[in-house]
Amino acid sequence: MKKDLLTTLNFFNLTKFPKQTKEKLKFVFFRDIRYFLILFLIVFSNTLQAQTTNTFTSSGSFVVAAGLSSITAECWGAGGAGGGNNNGTSGGGGGGGGYSKATITVTPNTTINYTVGIGPTGTTASGLDGSASIFSTVTANGGKGGTSGGPGNGGLGGAGITTGTATNFTGGNGANGSLVLGSVYSGGGGSSAGTASNGNPGIGLGGGGAAVTGGGAGGAGVLLAGNGANGDVPGGGGGGGLVLLTGNFNGGKGGNGQIKITYTCPSYKITATNASNACVSTGTSVIQLISTAPLLPAGTYTVAYSINNPSISGSATVTVDATGSGSFTVSGLNIVGTSTITITGLTSGTCTSPVTTGNTASITVSAASVGGSVTGGGAVCSGATSGLLTLSGQTGTVLKWQSSVSPFSTWTDITSTAGITTYTSGTLTQTTQFRAVVQSGTCTAIESNPATITVNPLPQGSLTANGPFCATGTGQLTFTATSGTGPFTVVYTENGGTNRTATGVVSGTAFTPFTTPVTASTTYALVSVTDANCTRSSGFTGGSAVITVNPLPQGSLTAVSPLCG
């Protein structure tokens, strides 16, 4: 052994190597040592930061964090109560609680209900047993109670009973009481089991069992007379009570049990943060966390965040799916402009990770949509266009224009009108309303006030004439309207000649043509008819009329002459 050690040390004796070789060996040796130390410090530092310990002194539940699969649980059972006494009895000390430690596999995102053993309160009767402490499959029993009597017996120490790969230790037994003349005392409580050894038994002459590492001391008994002392937490047995002649004294209370769990929290990370834009009227934005399953395991998290405009610090619950992504909603975005949200931390169960990368997103907060009003309405004749319609007073972008006809309850989208604030319709045949649909950012779209285009019908009807006449006559023309508002202005031609105009024509009432009297057959053709609103120049129901003038009969009268007898 000594020779091997000297050989190893001589390896670093560089005097036997050439100078150049010695320098290279020194460089390689100290370089590798440096890298090893750096790696060791990194690993050791990460281990220290990630280690978490929780100590439970009362029953409750524990939420297993996302990504957490292993926990080391330590349980201490409660100590038993010391025995009490009355009228000349000496109680025994309670037994100490047991200890058990094991590393167990747990399921992320589940809840483990655990029980912390309760040390019973001592009375003048025999002490009650301490109850077990249980965390999942790890169990440590409580110590037995000391009995009351003359003298009482000490309670047995509880044991750790976890099966499998576990560390189990037993609490110390309580000491018996004594009423022997010259040696009158109650039994001391046993100490609980510790993290590395069984508990110590209670001591005769009234002493409690001394605490072992990680355990609680047993409560002391008494000499002559008095209540037994309480056992220490965790799991110390209570001391027995004692009375010599008359009276009542209680045994000491057993120390409560305890549970301690130790685990390594995962380090949660996100790779990117996305945010939907918001509307000032609702003030909400959906925030999406993007990551991968190894960096952000599936589960329920509490997300801590801050917003700069307005200044908000808050938290929200987010459920992360199997892909490592999840979303939540923030509110309070009531200032128009740009806000930045920063994710500052992620918590699952009792595990929390600060977040410093991929954790910001920009939110555009838009003013509420305002529809504005469309102007340019008025009256047109059937077959005409609307003229220029103009939207003004709006907030937001035009998504589309729409039209509607009486009773104006159904609106039809007009194609290719997105983004424009002016519009001219095609030909119209009935009264129509027009409006624009406006949206500001992500706010709810809203319709503008509409403009109404009143479409007046063109005058329509037939032209008729009187006659026929012989040689000459007083001609009469009649325009009978089926639509339009009279009186009418009628423009016509006589046998295709110059336009002639008749004004103030009443439907169904004859008027005199331009040329009168009529001495020859004449064809009258309508050129246009104008009413109070519109003019028609074609497509009449009856667009022409004829006055027929027949010639008078004409000829010669002759006779035969002379005549003879």
Protein Blocks (a to p, Z undefined) as FASTA:
>chain_A
ZZmmmmmmmmmmmklpcfklmmmmmmmmmmmmmmmmmmmmmmmmmmmmmpccdddfbdcd
ddddehiabdcdddddddddddddeehiacddddddddddddddddehiacddddddddd
ddfbdcdddddddehjaccddddddddddddddddddddfbehjdddddddddddddfbe
hiacdddddddddfkbccddddehhiacdddehiacdddddehiacddddddehiacddd
ddfkbccddddddddddddddddddddddfbdcdddddfklopacddddddfklmccddd
ddddddfbdcddddddddddfkopacdddehiabgcddddddfbdcehjbccddfehkac
cddddddddebjaehiacddehiaebjaddehiacddfbdcddddehlaccddehighia
bdcddddfbdcdddddddehjbccddddddddddddddddddddedddehiacddddddd
fbdcddddddddeehiacdddehiaehiacddfbdcdfbdcddddfbdcdfkbccfehif
blcdcdddddddddddddddddeZZ
